[in-house]
């Protein structure tokens, strides 16, 4: 960790939780930049999956089945 990061971390510990959350939101917003190359890859993958679905080449899974795997007993 650089001195700047260490200093910021120390200062963050003194902030109220609401301000910490605001800071996290600001950092995540700053990091969440669109990447056209990644967007193109995902668009291509989505088209490929949609075509496979329409052609009956892939098995579908119901919402209930998917969510049932993640629900607590």
Secondary structure as UniProt FT lines:
FT   HELIX           3..13
FT   HELIX           17..31
FT   HELIX           36..54
FT   TURN            55..56
FT   HELIX           63..68
FT   TURN            69..70
//
